[in-house]
Amino acid sequence: MLVHIAGAGAAGTAVGRALLEAGHALGAIASRTAERAAERCALLGAGRPWTLDALADADRPLDADGPALLLVAVPDRHLAVTADALARRRWPDASVALHLSGSAPVDVLATLRAQGCAVGGLHPLKSFVDPPDARPLADIVCAVEGDEPAAVVAETLAADAGGRPFRIAPGGRAAWHAGAAHACNHLVALVDQALDLLERAGLDRDAGRTALLPLLSGTVENLRRHPPGGALTGPVVRGDADVVARHLEALASAAPDVDRAYRALARRALRLAREHRGLPGELADRIEDRLSDGGHG
């Protein structure tokens, strides 16, 4: 199948590069403007620059007559309108359309299904950079869903590019994406909260970030080697209720969201410590008492 990319931003370009390196041929590389499309083709060293309007033009022939693979890589908010526009074209029989969104349902491409495409989703669990790295899907878990022919193609593409495809559970797409966002985006927000506290201790925010990065890297390495229960360190897993109490005293004058986040995550850490590290009940109860005193839930 010749691969056409509708929306050659960071994700579309990275997946295009991964497929190109895996031996797949690229056809149309479509962006909002011809200049942007030409830039993307030059970056990839392959494909032909098209505008999205041209790709949706039913009177403009594609580069080949056989089945096409259409990667719809526009932002989520533009998926439905882009699919509707691309459905003006009658796609060759046995064509496949895949979006790269982590959260949008596959049926956002339903109008393309009516025009000859099996539809599905291929979502690599990675934050893409621009320009893309070499082998951008290597060892990346990729969520696959959709009409069976589309899901099979998505699995094959991910595996060809060195990724690790899995079939997402029915109805599980929102939970999949929420888990990814909670781990990645909210980690950034959590670090921002931690910088508030380090600033009160006398470090400016740049110095605080520099101080935290090795600590965070060590935590990620612990998680690489152990599940969360085994990777947990700190006063909760040690059963040190007095340290937790001192933390809460310091948080009393912090922004309310910092206090709430600390208490909520400390309770999850306490559960891990009870269930996986054998924290004695008496020590766990003392920490729970501290977390409940004046807590915000």
VENFEN-V499344 format. One line per field, one symbol per residue. ss: DSSP state (@ for helix, = for strand, . for the rest). psi: psi as a letter, one per 30 degrees, with the letter a starting at -180 (. if undefined). burial: # if it has 9 or more other C-alpha atoms within 8 Angstrom, else .. A space follows every 10 residues. Layout:
ss: ???
psi: ???
burial: ???
//
This chain:
ss: .=====...@ @@@@@@@@@@ @....===== =..@@@@@@@ @@@@...=== =@@@@..... .......=== ==...@@@@@ @@@@@@.... ....=====. .....@@@@@ @@@...==== ====...... .......... ======.@@@ @@@@@@@@@@ ...====... ..@@@@@@@@ @@@@@@@@@@ @@@@@@@@@@ ....@@@@@@ @@@@@@@@@@ @@@@@..@@@ @...@@@@.. @@@@@@@@@@ @....@@@@@ @@@@@@@@@@ @@@@@@@... @@@@@@@@@@ @@.....
psi: kkkkjjiiae eeeeeeeeee fggkkkckjk leleeeeeee eeefgllkkl leeeffjffj klflfakljj jjgllefgee eeeeefffkj klkglkkklg kffkleffge feefggkkla kjjkikjklj lllkifgkgk kkkklakeee eeeeeeeeee ggljklkkkk ggeeeeeeee eeedefeeee eeeeeeeeef ffkleeeeee efeeeeeeee eefeflleef fklaeeffgi eeeeeeeeee feglkefeee eeeeeeeeee eeeeefghkk eeeeeeeeee ffjglg.
burial: .######### ########## #..####### ####.###.# #..#..#### ##..####.. ......#### ####....## .########. ##.####### ##.#.#.### ###.###### #####..##. .#..###..# #######..# #.###.#### ######.#.. ..##.##..# ##..###... ..#.#####. ..#.#..##. ........#. .##..#..#. ##..###.## #..##..#.. #..#...### ..##.##.## .####.#.#. ..##.###.# #......
//
